[in-house]
Amino acid sequence: MASVDECRQALRDLAARLDRNAETVRERIDLDRTLACRVTDLDVAFHGRLAGGRLLDLTDGDDPKAKIALSTNSDDLLALVGGKLDVTAAVASRRVTIKANPFDLLKLRKLL
């Protein structure tokens, strides 16, 4: 099991990677939504905002009103962010759940 700090750092790394590629991502995906990431085995959550191809305002805590909610365990979160776990396979096997508007899911597919 990964630690809370490792999960937080993985999300920061994802935010940095999106920031470096924001111009390219922005061309592929036009999305401005609140995001919650719930880490089930650690009983913690993080939230922020996807906007302009970036993950912004990432902070600790849940956002129950988030338009996009991702739930997974700590090891799978690290594997997803690290590129070792395919998001489509993870969702299909229910290792990851994503709750979002169907149109947002289509846009997220381009991002992931």
C-alpha positions as CSV (number, residue, x, y, z in Angstrom):
1,M,0.0,0.0,0.0
2,A,1.3,3.4,-1.0
3,S,1.3,6.3,1.5
4,V,-0.8,9.4,1.5
5,D,2.4,11.4,0.6
6,E,3.2,9.1,-2.3
7,C,-0.4,9.6,-3.7
8,R,-0.2,13.4,-3.2
9,Q,3.2,13.4,-5.0
10,A,1.9,11.3,-7.9
11,L,-1.0,13.7,-8.4
12,R,1.5,16.6,-8.3
13,D,3.6,14.8,-10.9
14,L,0.5,14.4,-13.1
15,A,-0.3,18.1,-12.7
16,A,3.3,19.0,-13.7
17,R,3.2,16.7,-16.7
18,L,-0.2,18.2,-17.9
19,D,1.3,21.6,-17.4
20,R,4.2,20.8,-19.6
21,N,1.9,19.6,-22.3
22,A,-1.0,22.0,-21.8
23,E,-0.9,23.5,-25.3
24,T,-1.2,20.1,-26.9
25,V,-3.8,18.9,-24.5
26,R,-5.9,22.0,-24.8
27,E,-6.1,21.4,-28.6
28,R,-7.4,17.9,-27.9
29,I,-9.7,18.5,-25.0
30,D,-11.8,21.5,-24.0
31,L,-12.8,20.7,-20.4
32,D,-13.3,22.9,-17.3
33,R,-14.5,20.7,-14.5
34,T,-13.9,20.1,-10.8
35,L,-12.2,16.8,-10.0
36,A,-12.0,14.6,-6.9
37,C,-9.7,11.7,-6.5
38,R,-10.7,9.3,-3.7
39,V,-8.1,6.9,-2.5
40,T,-10.2,4.1,-1.0
41,D,-7.6,2.1,1.0
42,L,-6.2,5.2,2.7
43,D,-9.6,6.8,3.2
44,V,-8.3,10.1,1.9
45,A,-9.2,12.3,-1.1
46,F,-7.7,15.1,-3.1
47,H,-9.4,17.7,-5.3
48,G,-8.7,20.3,-7.9
49,R,-9.8,21.5,-11.3
50,L,-9.2,20.4,-14.8
51,A,-9.0,23.5,-17.0
52,G,-7.2,24.5,-20.1
53,G,-5.4,21.2,-20.3
54,R,-4.0,21.6,-16.8
55,L,-4.8,20.2,-13.3
56,L,-5.1,23.2,-11.1
57,D,-5.5,24.0,-7.4
58,L,-4.7,20.5,-6.3
59,T,-5.3,20.2,-2.5
60,D,-6.1,17.6,0.2
61,G,-9.7,16.8,0.9
62,D,-12.8,15.6,-0.9
63,D,-15.1,17.7,-3.0
64,P,-18.5,16.0,-2.9
65,K,-19.8,18.3,-5.6
66,A,-17.0,17.5,-8.0
67,K,-18.2,17.0,-11.6
68,I,-15.6,14.2,-12.1
69,A,-14.8,11.7,-9.4
70,L,-12.2,9.1,-9.6
71,S,-11.9,6.3,-7.0
72,T,-9.2,3.8,-6.7
73,N,-6.7,2.3,-4.2
74,S,-3.3,3.9,-3.6
75,D,-1.2,1.4,-5.5
76,D,-3.5,1.6,-8.6
77,L,-3.3,5.4,-8.4
78,L,0.5,5.3,-8.5
79,A,0.4,2.8,-11.4
80,L,-2.1,4.9,-13.4
81,V,-0.1,8.1,-13.0
82,G,3.1,6.2,-13.6
83,G,1.8,4.7,-16.9
84,K,2.0,1.2,-15.6
85,L,-1.8,0.6,-15.5
86,D,-4.0,1.2,-18.6
87,V,-7.0,3.3,-17.5
88,T,-9.4,1.5,-19.9
89,A,-8.4,-1.9,-18.5
90,A,-8.5,-0.5,-14.9
91,V,-12.0,0.8,-15.4
92,A,-13.2,-2.4,-17.1
93,S,-11.9,-4.5,-14.3
94,R,-13.3,-2.0,-11.7
95,R,-10.0,-1.3,-10.2
96,V,-10.8,2.3,-11.0
97,T,-14.2,4.0,-11.0
98,I,-14.9,7.3,-12.7
99,K,-18.2,9.1,-12.2
100,A,-18.8,11.8,-14.7
101,N,-21.2,13.1,-17.3
102,P,-21.0,10.8,-20.3
103,F,-19.8,13.7,-22.5
104,D,-17.1,14.5,-20.0
105,L,-16.0,10.8,-20.1
106,L,-15.6,11.0,-23.8
107,K,-13.4,14.1,-23.4
108,L,-11.4,12.5,-20.6
109,R,-10.6,9.5,-22.9
110,K,-8.6,11.9,-25.0
111,L,-6.7,13.1,-22.0
112,L,-6.0,9.7,-20.6
